Amino acid sequence: MSIPRFKVITSNSLELFEERLNAYLDQLDRDEMVVDVKFTTAALETSIEFSALVQTQKTESWT
C-alpha cells in the first residue's frame, strides 16, 4: 500500500492560485490519483488568500 502525499498551494491572486494548482496537477504521474482536495479562503487586510490542500496517492500500474 502506498503512502498518501499532501501538497499545500496558496496565493493572494486567484489567477496565480489556479496556475499553481494546475501546474501541480499536470506534473502528477499517470498512476497517481487525487484522493481529496480541501479549499478555503481567508480575508486579509487588503486581499483574499486562496488555499488548497491536495491529497494524492499512487495506484498500482495499469500495465
PDB file as gemmi writes it, atoms N, CA and C in Angstrom:
CRYST1    1.000    1.000    1.000  90.00  90.00  90.00 P 1                      
ATOM      1  N   MET A   1       0.849  -1.193   0.000  1.00  0.00           N  
ATOM      2  CA  MET A   1       0.000   0.000   0.000  1.00  0.00           C  
ATOM      3  C   MET A   1       0.886   1.245   0.000  1.00  0.00           C  
ATOM      4  N   SER A   2       0.534   2.207  -0.802  1.00  0.00           N  
ATOM      5  CA  SER A   2       1.341   3.412  -0.893  1.00  0.00           C  
ATOM      6  C   SER A   2       0.934   4.437   0.162  1.00  0.00           C  
ATOM      7  N   ILE A   3       1.867   5.295   0.470  1.00  0.00           N  
ATOM      8  CA  ILE A   3       1.652   6.337   1.474  1.00  0.00           C  
ATOM      9  C   ILE A   3       1.034   7.558   0.795  1.00  0.00           C  
ATOM     10  N   PRO A   4      -0.015   8.144   1.380  1.00  0.00           N  
ATOM     11  CA  PRO A   4      -0.606   9.352   0.780  1.00  0.00           C  
ATOM     12  C   PRO A   4       0.385  10.517   0.821  1.00  0.00           C  
ATOM     13  N   ARG A   5       0.294  11.377  -0.174  1.00  0.00           N  
ATOM     14  CA  ARG A   5       1.110  12.596  -0.221  1.00  0.00           C  
ATOM     15  C   ARG A   5       0.182  13.794  -0.124  1.00  0.00           C  
ATOM     16  N   PHE A   6       0.700  14.879   0.437  1.00  0.00           N  
ATOM     17  CA  PHE A   6      -0.083  16.102   0.601  1.00  0.00           C  
ATOM     18  C   PHE A   6       0.698  17.279   0.039  1.00  0.00           C  
ATOM     19  N   LYS A   7      -0.023  18.218  -0.563  1.00  0.00           N  
ATOM     20  CA  LYS A   7       0.580  19.434  -1.102  1.00  0.00           C  
ATOM     21  C   LYS A   7      -0.319  20.610  -0.750  1.00  0.00           C  
ATOM     22  N   VAL A   8       0.269  21.655  -0.176  1.00  0.00           N  
ATOM     23  CA  VAL A   8      -0.467  22.885   0.133  1.00  0.00           C  
ATOM     24  C   VAL A   8      -0.127  23.912  -0.941  1.00  0.00           C  
ATOM     25  N   ILE A   9      -1.147  24.512  -1.499  1.00  0.00           N  
ATOM     26  CA  ILE A   9      -0.978  25.529  -2.534  1.00  0.00           C  
ATOM     27  C   ILE A   9      -1.722  26.775  -2.071  1.00  0.00           C  
ATOM     28  N   THR A  10      -1.035  27.925  -2.094  1.00  0.00           N  
ATOM     29  CA  THR A  10      -1.659  29.179  -1.653  1.00  0.00           C  
ATOM     30  C   THR A  10      -1.268  30.327  -2.572  1.00  0.00           C  
ATOM     31  N   SER A  11      -2.080  31.360  -2.561  1.00  0.00           N  
ATOM     32  CA  SER A  11      -1.770  32.596  -3.278  1.00  0.00           C  
ATOM     33  C   SER A  11      -2.793  33.661  -2.907  1.00  0.00           C  
ATOM     34  N   ASN A  12      -2.376  34.912  -3.008  1.00  0.00           N  
ATOM     35  CA  ASN A  12      -3.294  36.033  -2.804  1.00  0.00           C  
ATOM     36  C   ASN A  12      -3.958  36.449  -4.109  1.00  0.00           C  
ATOM     37  N   SER A  13      -3.517  35.846  -5.208  1.00  0.00           N  
ATOM     38  CA  SER A  13      -4.082  36.136  -6.524  1.00  0.00           C  
ATOM     39  C   SER A  13      -4.803  34.887  -7.011  1.00  0.00           C  
ATOM     40  N   LEU A  14      -6.055  35.027  -7.393  1.00  0.00           N  
ATOM     41  CA  LEU A  14      -6.824  33.880  -7.870  1.00  0.00           C  
ATOM     42  C   LEU A  14      -6.185  33.272  -9.115  1.00  0.00           C  
ATOM     43  N   GLU A  15      -5.730  34.112 -10.036  1.00  0.00           N  
ATOM     44  CA  GLU A  15      -5.107  33.614 -11.261  1.00  0.00           C  
ATOM     45  C   GLU A  15      -3.838  32.824 -10.956  1.00  0.00           C  
ATOM     46  N   LEU A  16      -2.999  33.332 -10.066  1.00  0.00           N  
ATOM     47  CA  LEU A  16      -1.767  32.638  -9.695  1.00  0.00           C  
ATOM     48  C   LEU A  16      -2.079  31.348  -8.934  1.00  0.00           C  
ATOM     49  N   PHE A  17      -3.092  31.386  -8.100  1.00  0.00           N  
ATOM     50  CA  PHE A  17      -3.519  30.179  -7.383  1.00  0.00           C  
ATOM     51  C   PHE A  17      -3.925  29.090  -8.370  1.00  0.00           C  
ATOM     52  N   GLU A  18      -4.735  29.461  -9.364  1.00  0.00           N  
ATOM     53  CA  GLU A  18      -5.168  28.496 -10.381  1.00  0.00           C  
ATOM     54  C   GLU A  18      -3.979  27.957 -11.173  1.00  0.00           C  
ATOM     55  N   GLU A  19      -3.028  28.829 -11.516  1.00  0.00           N  
ATOM     56  CA  GLU A  19      -1.827  28.392 -12.239  1.00  0.00           C  
ATOM     57  C   GLU A  19      -1.038  27.380 -11.416  1.00  0.00           C  
ATOM     58  N   ARG A  20      -0.839  27.682 -10.142  1.00  0.00           N  
ATOM     59  CA  ARG A  20      -0.073  26.780  -9.275  1.00  0.00           C  
ATOM     60  C   ARG A  20      -0.780  25.440  -9.093  1.00  0.00           C  
ATOM     61  N   LEU A  21      -2.083  25.484  -8.914  1.00  0.00           N  
ATOM     62  CA  LEU A  21      -2.851  24.249  -8.748  1.00  0.00           C  
ATOM     63  C   LEU A  21      -2.794  23.409 -10.022  1.00  0.00           C  
ATOM     64  N   ASN A  22      -3.002  24.045 -11.168  1.00  0.00           N  
ATOM     65  CA  ASN A  22      -2.939  23.323 -12.435  1.00  0.00           C  
ATOM     66  C   ASN A  22      -1.544  22.772 -12.711  1.00  0.00           C  
ATOM     67  N   ALA A  23      -0.511  23.538 -12.405  1.00  0.00           N  
ATOM     68  CA  ALA A  23       0.863  23.071 -12.615  1.00  0.00           C  
ATOM     69  C   ALA A  23       1.144  21.836 -11.752  1.00  0.00           C  
ATOM     70  N   TYR A  24       0.679  21.855 -10.516  1.00  0.00           N  
ATOM     71  CA  TYR A  24       0.885  20.697  -9.644  1.00  0.00           C  
ATOM     72  C   TYR A  24       0.143  19.473 -10.185  1.00  0.00           C  
ATOM     73  N   LEU A  25      -1.097  19.644 -10.570  1.00  0.00           N  
ATOM     74  CA  LEU A  25      -1.878  18.519 -11.085  1.00  0.00           C  
ATOM     75  C   LEU A  25      -1.300  17.993 -12.402  1.00  0.00           C  
ATOM     76  N   ASP A  26      -0.790  18.876 -13.244  1.00  0.00           N  
ATOM     77  CA  ASP A  26      -0.201  18.464 -14.514  1.00  0.00           C  
ATOM     78  C   ASP A  26       1.063  17.636 -14.337  1.00  0.00           C  
ATOM     79  N   GLN A  27       1.813  17.873 -13.257  1.00  0.00           N  
ATOM     80  CA  GLN A  27       3.070  17.149 -13.065  1.00  0.00           C  
ATOM     81  C   GLN A  27       2.906  15.794 -12.382  1.00  0.00           C  
ATOM     82  N   LEU A  28       1.685  15.456 -11.967  1.00  0.00           N  
ATOM     83  CA  LEU A  28       1.472  14.159 -11.321  1.00  0.00           C  
ATOM     84  C   LEU A  28       1.738  13.022 -12.300  1.00  0.00           C  
ATOM     85  N   ASP A  29       2.271  11.925 -11.765  1.00  0.00           N  
ATOM     86  CA  ASP A  29       2.480  10.727 -12.580  1.00  0.00           C  
ATOM     87  C   ASP A  29       1.138  10.178 -13.027  1.00  0.00           C  
ATOM     88  N   ARG A  30       1.177   9.406 -14.086  1.00  0.00           N  
ATOM     89  CA  ARG A  30      -0.044   8.826 -14.629  1.00  0.00           C  
ATOM     90  C   ARG A  30      -0.739   7.892 -13.648  1.00  0.00           C  
ATOM     91  N   ASP A  31       0.060   7.244 -12.786  1.00  0.00           N  
ATOM     92  CA  ASP A  31      -0.520   6.303 -11.821  1.00  0.00           C  
ATOM     93  C   ASP A  31      -0.747   6.933 -10.445  1.00  0.00           C  
ATOM     94  N   GLU A  32      -0.727   8.263 -10.382  1.00  0.00           N  
ATOM     95  CA  GLU A  32      -1.008   8.971  -9.133  1.00  0.00           C  
ATOM     96  C   GLU A  32      -2.373   9.636  -9.259  1.00  0.00           C  
ATOM     97  N   MET A  33      -3.232   9.395  -8.282  1.00  0.00           N  
ATOM     98  CA  MET A  33      -4.582   9.954  -8.367  1.00  0.00           C  
ATOM     99  C   MET A  33      -4.849  10.918  -7.220  1.00  0.00           C  
ATOM    100  N   VAL A  34      -5.722  11.873  -7.490  1.00  0.00           N  
ATOM    101  CA  VAL A  34      -6.143  12.827  -6.461  1.00  0.00           C  
ATOM    102  C   VAL A  34      -7.209  12.148  -5.617  1.00  0.00           C  
ATOM    103  N   VAL A  35      -6.961  12.089  -4.317  1.00  0.00           N  
ATOM    104  CA  VAL A  35      -7.887  11.457  -3.385  1.00  0.00           C  
ATOM    105  C   VAL A  35      -8.862  12.484  -2.825  1.00  0.00           C  
ATOM    106  N   ASP A  36      -8.344  13.681  -2.518  1.00  0.00           N  
ATOM    107  CA  ASP A  36      -9.188  14.702  -1.889  1.00  0.00           C  
ATOM    108  C   ASP A  36      -8.573  16.077  -2.091  1.00  0.00           C  
ATOM    109  N   VAL A  37      -9.418  17.088  -2.128  1.00  0.00           N  
ATOM    110  CA  VAL A  37      -8.979  18.482  -2.189  1.00  0.00           C  
ATOM    111  C   VAL A  37      -9.800  19.271  -1.182  1.00  0.00           C  
ATOM    112  N   LYS A  38      -9.113  19.963  -0.295  1.00  0.00           N  
ATOM    113  CA  LYS A  38      -9.774  20.878   0.645  1.00  0.00           C  
ATOM    114  C   LYS A  38      -9.428  22.297   0.204  1.00  0.00           C  
ATOM    115  N   PHE A  39     -10.420  23.150   0.124  1.00  0.00           N  
ATOM    116  CA  PHE A  39     -10.235  24.514  -0.350  1.00  0.00           C  
ATOM    117  C   PHE A  39     -10.764  25.487   0.695  1.00  0.00           C  
ATOM    118  N   THR A  40     -10.045  26.592   0.871  1.00  0.00           N  
ATOM    119  CA  THR A  40     -10.507  27.621   1.799  1.00  0.00           C  
ATOM    120  C   THR A  40     -10.005  28.988   1.342  1.00  0.00           C  
ATOM    121  N   THR A  41     -10.652  30.014   1.843  1.00  0.00           N  
ATOM    122  CA  THR A  41     -10.199  31.386   1.625  1.00  0.00           C  
ATOM    123  C   THR A  41     -10.074  32.070   2.979  1.00  0.00           C  
ATOM    124  N   ALA A  42      -9.210  33.067   3.027  1.00  0.00           N  
ATOM    125  CA  ALA A  42      -9.036  33.847   4.249  1.00  0.00           C  
ATOM    126  C   ALA A  42      -8.965  35.320   3.870  1.00  0.00           C  
ATOM    127  N   ALA A  43      -9.732  36.129   4.556  1.00  0.00           N  
ATOM    128  CA  ALA A  43      -9.705  37.570   4.313  1.00  0.00           C  
ATOM    129  C   ALA A  43      -8.509  38.178   5.018  1.00  0.00           C  
ATOM    130  N   LEU A  44      -7.649  38.829   4.245  1.00  0.00           N  
ATOM    131  CA  LEU A  44      -6.507  39.545   4.800  1.00  0.00           C  
ATOM    132  C   LEU A  44      -6.829  41.035   4.787  1.00  0.00           C  
ATOM    133  N   GLU A  45      -5.903  41.853   5.238  1.00  0.00           N  
ATOM    134  CA  GLU A  45      -6.156  43.285   5.309  1.00  0.00           C  
ATOM    135  C   GLU A  45      -6.577  43.884   3.966  1.00  0.00           C  
ATOM    136  N   THR A  46      -5.828  43.558   2.912  1.00  0.00           N  
ATOM    137  CA  THR A  46      -6.102  44.182   1.614  1.00  0.00           C  
ATOM    138  C   THR A  46      -6.399  43.180   0.505  1.00  0.00           C  
ATOM    139  N   SER A  47      -6.468  41.902   0.830  1.00  0.00           N  
ATOM    140  CA  SER A  47      -6.715  40.909  -0.207  1.00  0.00           C  
ATOM    141  C   SER A  47      -7.334  39.644   0.391  1.00  0.00           C  
ATOM    142  N   ILE A  48      -7.504  38.661  -0.442  1.00  0.00           N  
ATOM    143  CA  ILE A  48      -8.020  37.360  -0.023  1.00  0.00           C  
ATOM    144  C   ILE A  48      -6.953  36.314  -0.326  1.00  0.00           C  
ATOM    145  N   GLU A  49      -6.710  35.414   0.602  1.00  0.00           N  
ATOM    146  CA  GLU A  49      -5.768  34.317   0.363  1.00  0.00           C  
ATOM    147  C   GLU A  49      -6.553  33.059   0.008  1.00  0.00           C  
ATOM    148  N   PHE A  50      -6.187  32.442  -1.101  1.00  0.00           N  
ATOM    149  CA  PHE A  50      -6.788  31.195  -1.554  1.00  0.00           C  
ATOM    150  C   PHE A  50      -5.843  30.059  -1.198  1.00  0.00           C  
ATOM    151  N   SER A  51      -6.366  28.986  -0.605  1.00  0.00           N  
ATOM    152  CA  SER A  51      -5.529  27.861  -0.206  1.00  0.00           C  
ATOM    153  C   SER A  51      -6.212  26.549  -0.546  1.00  0.00           C  
ATOM    154  N   ALA A  52      -5.388  25.579  -0.910  1.00  0.00           N  
ATOM    155  CA  ALA A  52      -5.890  24.232  -1.164  1.00  0.00           C  
ATOM    156  C   ALA A  52      -4.912  23.225  -0.578  1.00  0.00           C  
ATOM    157  N   LEU A  53      -5.461  22.174  -0.006  1.00  0.00           N  
ATOM    158  CA  LEU A  53      -4.677  21.031   0.452  1.00  0.00           C  
ATOM    159  C   LEU A  53      -5.074  19.877  -0.458  1.00  0.00           C  
ATOM    160  N   VAL A  54      -4.115  19.383  -1.236  1.00  0.00           N  
ATOM    161  CA  VAL A  54      -4.375  18.320  -2.204  1.00  0.00           C  
ATOM    162  C   VAL A  54      -3.749  17.032  -1.684  1.00  0.00           C  
ATOM    163  N   GLN A  55      -4.553  15.987  -1.590  1.00  0.00           N  
ATOM    164  CA  GLN A  55      -4.068  14.673  -1.178  1.00  0.00           C  
ATOM    165  C   GLN A  55      -4.027  13.767  -2.404  1.00  0.00           C  
ATOM    166  N   THR A  56      -2.875  13.158  -2.643  1.00  0.00           N  
ATOM    167  CA  THR A  56      -2.728  12.230  -3.761  1.00  0.00           C  
ATOM    168  C   THR A  56      -2.200  10.899  -3.238  1.00  0.00           C  
ATOM    169  N   GLN A  57      -2.345   9.877  -4.058  1.00  0.00           N  
ATOM    170  CA  GLN A  57      -1.833   8.558  -3.695  1.00  0.00           C  
ATOM    171  C   GLN A  57      -1.528   7.797  -4.984  1.00  0.00           C  
ATOM    172  N   LYS A  58      -0.399   7.096  -4.974  1.00  0.00           N  
ATOM    173  CA  LYS A  58      -0.027   6.274  -6.129  1.00  0.00           C  
ATOM    174  C   LYS A  58      -0.889   5.037  -6.168  1.00  0.00           C  
ATOM    175  N   THR A  59      -1.281   4.656  -7.360  1.00  0.00           N  
ATOM    176  CA  THR A  59      -2.046   3.425  -7.551  1.00  0.00           C  
ATOM    177  C   THR A  59      -1.120   2.390  -8.189  1.00  0.00           C  
ATOM    178  N   GLU A  60      -1.583   1.187  -8.253  1.00  0.00           N  
ATOM    179  CA  GLU A  60      -0.803   0.157  -8.933  1.00  0.00           C  
ATOM    180  C   GLU A  60      -0.815   0.443 -10.423  1.00  0.00           C  
ATOM    181  N   SER A  61       0.258   0.085 -11.077  1.00  0.00           N  
ATOM    182  CA  SER A  61       0.380   0.323 -12.504  1.00  0.00           C  
ATOM    183  C   SER A  61      -0.681  -0.448 -13.285  1.00  0.00           C  
ATOM    184  N   TRP A  62      -1.178   0.163 -14.354  1.00  0.00           N  
ATOM    185  CA  TRP A  62      -2.198  -0.470 -15.189  1.00  0.00           C  
ATOM    186  C   TRP A  62      -1.595  -1.500 -16.135  1.00  0.00           C  
ATOM    187  N   THR A  63      -0.282  -1.458 -16.319  1.00  0.00           N  
ATOM    188  CA  THR A  63       0.335  -2.387 -17.265  1.00  0.00           C  
ATOM    189  C   THR A  63       0.681  -3.709 -16.655  1.00  0.00           C  
TER     190      THR A  63                                                      
END                                                                             
